[in-house]
Structures are given as structure tokens and as C-alpha cells.
Amino acid sequence: MQLYFRLLAAGLRSRLQYKFDFVVTTVLYGVITAVDFLTVAAILFKYKQVGGWNVHEVALLSGLASSSNGLFRVFGSEVTLFERYLVTGEFDNLLTRPWPTLAMLLSRNFDIGRIGAFLQGFVLMLVGLRGVGAPWWLWAYCFAVPLAGCLVIGSLYLAVASAGFWITRIDELQTFAVNAPMAAAMYPQEIFPRALRWLFLSLLPIAAIGYVPLQWALGKGGSPLGLLVPFVAAALSVTVTLRLWRWGERHYQSSGS
């Protein structure tokens, strides 16, 4: 871990050498992610509610999902690009190092520009909390949820990356298994068919990040135990996907020529 943090610090210093690029990138990522919520807000402006959730409640839901995703992309952007490592053989270079390959992969690019997406989601979450008149404990709780959400999302990306040890080409799978579900995480689950709702609560647990705990916190049903779901989902997801990564790594056969 000491080596990992040293590499992160070196990556951060190198990115901050180009201050204008850092500022522009941060702002653009924030704007791009804000557009996703504006699409939802336009629907709510017309129909007032979506699945029984008003604009402030959806803002809170979207803020938790966006801040979780933005936080992961700051630290784990190389995992999202893992197909390149498999196709070009770059992963072979990681195998020659005397450190865990996943730690090396995560430390290769500290994408500080993605902090704009995290901040946009965090601000949206604050707006939602204020709009619903949240009690103090819900404020404190929502500050902790993006940490668990980051691990859930990271586990989904890592599971897709692990599948690449067998199928190599994983960009389309990543779109299906992570990017599309993350877009769905911005909406109340009531609007989806039962099969999709089951999928988003089990194999692709994006509903665990915001929907399940907020359902009870905002008085829309559920159970108080739902408040534990993001953290339980994070622990289970990390445990399972780390085992999958190690298993896939043992089956890696290089890119060939």
C-alpha cells in the first residue's frame, strides 16, 4: 500500500503539471455528467413525478450514483480500459513486476480530472438532501454511501475485466454490464420491469447504492435494514470479484502475435 500511494502521488504531480488541462477536463466531466440528470429533470418538469419520486428525491438518487461512479473513475480508470492491456499484451508487463497486478493496474493512472464528475454528483446529492428536508442522520449517511458505491461499481468493472482473461474483447460487455446499469441507477426502480429490477438488485447491484436505502429513508416502503445494503453489497462484491480476478489471472494466455 505504501508503494501504491507513492505511485498515486507521482501520478497526481504529473497531471497537475498541466494546470489548464486539469481545470478544463474537470469542468467538462462535471458538465457531461450533469447533462444526464438534466434529461431526468426535463421529464420531471413535465410529469412532476417518475415512479412516485419527485425531482428532489431523484436528484438525491442520481447524486449518490454519480458521485460513486465519479469517485471510482478517479482511482480506477485503467480498469475500464483493460481490453487494451489484453489486446496489445501490456498485461504481460504487469506480470513481470514483483507486485500484485491489480495494484499495479490501479496505480498507473490517477485520473484527477474525473473529480469533476464526483463533485457534480456530490453537489446534486446536497441539493436533493436539502430539497427533501433530510434529517441530520440522513446527511451523515449519504456522505458515507459514495464510498460503498465506489466499491460496488469498481467490482462490476473488475468483473468485466476478469472476463477478458477468457474472451479478450470486453468493451461491449462493459457497456451492457456497467455503463447501461449506471444510467438506470439514476431512476427509481419502479419504472423498470420486474426482471430488470431483480437484475439490478442481484447480479448487477446498482440499486443497492441509492435506491434501496433511500426507499426506506424517504418513506417509500422497504425496511430499515436497507440502510446496510450498500455496505453489505460492497463487501460481497469486492470479495467475489477479487477471487474472480485471481482465477482469471491464472488462466491468462497472453495476446499471441
C-alpha positions, 0 to 999 in steps of 0.5 A: 500500500505504501508503494501504491500511494507513492505511485498515486502521488507521482501520478497526481504531480504529473497531471497537475503539471498541466494546470489548464488541462486539469481545470478544463477536463474537470469542468467538462466531466462535471458538465457531461455528467450533469447533462444526464440528470438534466434529461431526468429533470426535463421529464420531471418538469413535465410529469412532476413525478417518475415512479412516485419520486419527485425531482428532489428525491431523484436528484438525491438518487442520481447524486449518490450514483454519480458521485460513486461512479465519479469517485471510482473513475478517479482511482480506477480508470485503467480498469475500464480500459483493460481490453487494451492491456489484453489486446496489445499484451501490456498485461504481460508487463504487469506480470513481470513486476514483483507486485500484485497486478491489480495494484499495479493496474490501479496505480498507473493512472490517477485520473484527477480530472474525473473529480469533476464528475464526483463533485457534480454528483456530490453537489446534486446529492446536497441539493436533493438532501436539502430539497427533501428536508433530510434529517441530520442522520440522513446527511451523515449517511449519504456522505458515507454511501459514495464510498460503498458505491465506489466499491460496488461499481469498481467490482462490476468493472473488475468483473468485466475485466476478469472476463477478458482473461477468457474472451479478450474483447470486453468493451461491449460487455462493459457497456451492457454490464456497467455503463447501461446499469449506471444510467438506470441507477439514476431512476427509481426502480419502479419504472423498470420491469420486474426482471430488470429490477431483480437484475439490478438488485442481484447480479448487477447491484446498482440499486443497492447504492441509492435506491434501496436505502433511500426507499426506506429513508424517504418513506417509500416502503422497504425496511430499515435494514436497507440502510446496510445494503450498500455496505453489505453489497460492497463487501460481497462484491469486492470479495467475489470479484477479487477471487474472480480476478485471481482465477482469471489471472491464472488462466491468462494466455497472453495476446499471441502475435 
